[in-house]
Amino acid sequence: MSGFTIGPVSVEVLNGEHAITVVPPSQWHGDREERPAHAVLANLKADDGLRAQVSLVHWDDSDETSLGFAELLAGPSDYERLENAGTISPKLVDDKLVARIRALRYGKAGRATGAAVEWSQISEWAGGDAQALLADLGATRTGAYGVLLPNATRFKTEPAIEIPIADPTALFAVYALTRVVPIMTGYGKESVEGPNA
């Protein structure tokens, strides 16, 4: 088990992989058939009462990998949005994962959805240089998506991270910074209200 704090979120990555059976995101609108997979789990905590567990899942029968919400254990109801939004789907490149970084942002409809974000905003949420902090947590590279994944055809200038498959710690940090913190702070809301914003 390894733990760290990034911005206002404490993250505890649990040791080992856990065998699970779950529907891959590529099939949410397809056959919705559960498939065998392995998951690395992390517990997230924040001072607003958040207690959640997220999972980095790799399906046994494909190259599909997904980091998303596993279970909300406690905290303000705004975090329930993580059940349906905020999944990170990194691409497998040899022994590494490359993920484009977007952040949840509240829109006019009052729902948080994935939106483009700049490194400067991520650094503000992290309370320091996000790229340096992610490198300290094991990221092998950070930068533009088109540089880290040269065969990318879209979103080439958006922030991205490369991590070794064997140590996904930095990817859990990205999830905390770009999913949890935006909900916590009401990122994008025109008027701030409620316990999280």
VENFEN-V366725 format. One record per residue. N is the residue number from 1. PHI is phi in radians with two decimals (NA if undefined). Layout:
# VENFEN-V366725
n/phi
N/PHI
N/PHI
This chain:
# VENFEN-V366725
n/phi
1/NA
2/-2.27
3/-2.28
4/-2.78
5/-2.08
6/-2.29
7/1.02
8/-1.60
9/-2.04
10/-1.64
11/-2.18
12/-2.19
13/-1.51
14/-1.41
15/-1.22
16/1.38
17/-1.90
18/-2.08
19/-1.28
20/-2.44
21/-2.26
22/-2.69
23/-1.36
24/-1.23
25/-0.95
26/-1.13
27/-1.94
28/-1.06
29/-1.99
30/-1.90
31/-1.38
32/0.94
33/-1.50
34/-1.21
35/-2.28
36/-1.15
37/-2.68
38/-2.19
39/-2.28
40/-1.78
41/-1.90
42/-2.44
43/-1.68
44/-2.03
45/-2.42
46/-2.54
47/-1.16
48/-1.43
49/1.79
50/-1.05
51/-2.44
52/-2.51
53/-2.21
54/-2.04
55/-2.36
56/-1.73
57/-1.95
58/-2.15
59/-1.39
60/-1.12
61/-1.76
62/-2.76
63/-1.56
64/-1.23
65/-2.34
66/-2.60
67/-1.97
68/-2.73
69/-1.22
70/-1.83
71/-2.81
72/-1.57
73/-1.64
74/-2.88
75/2.25
76/-1.01
77/-1.11
78/-0.96
79/-1.21
80/-1.04
81/-1.04
82/-1.13
83/-1.19
84/-2.15
85/-2.51
86/1.69
87/-1.13
88/-1.84
89/-2.07
90/-1.23
91/-1.69
92/-1.43
93/-2.30
94/0.99
95/-1.79
96/-2.25
97/-2.05
98/-2.03
99/-2.19
100/-1.35
101/-1.82
102/-2.19
103/-2.19
104/-1.26
105/-2.47
106/-1.25
107/-1.88
108/-1.09
109/-1.35
110/1.47
111/-1.91
112/-1.46
113/-2.35
114/-1.16
115/-2.51
116/-1.06
117/-2.53
118/-1.80
119/-1.00
120/-1.08
121/-1.20
122/-1.08
123/-1.12
124/-1.06
125/-1.12
126/-1.36
127/1.35
128/2.99
129/-1.15
130/-1.05
131/-1.12
132/-1.19
133/-1.11
134/-1.19
135/-1.09
136/-1.09
137/-1.61
138/1.96
139/-1.08
140/-1.43
141/-2.68
142/-2.34
143/2.75
144/-1.50
145/-0.99
146/-1.16
147/-1.42
148/-1.30
149/-2.27
150/-0.98
151/-1.51
152/-1.10
153/-1.84
154/-2.38
155/1.05
156/-1.08
157/-1.68
158/-1.28
159/-1.04
160/-2.64
161/-2.40
162/-2.09
163/-2.31
164/-1.29
165/-0.99
166/-1.22
167/-2.49
168/-1.49
169/-0.87
170/-1.12
171/-1.22
172/-1.12
173/-1.12
174/-1.05
175/-1.04
176/-1.04
177/-1.26
178/-1.90
179/-2.05
180/-1.25
181/-1.08
182/-1.06
183/-1.21
184/-1.01
185/-1.71
186/1.21
187/-0.94
188/1.66
189/-1.22
190/-1.31
191/-2.19
192/-1.56
193/-2.59
194/1.48
195/-1.24
196/-1.71
197/-2.01
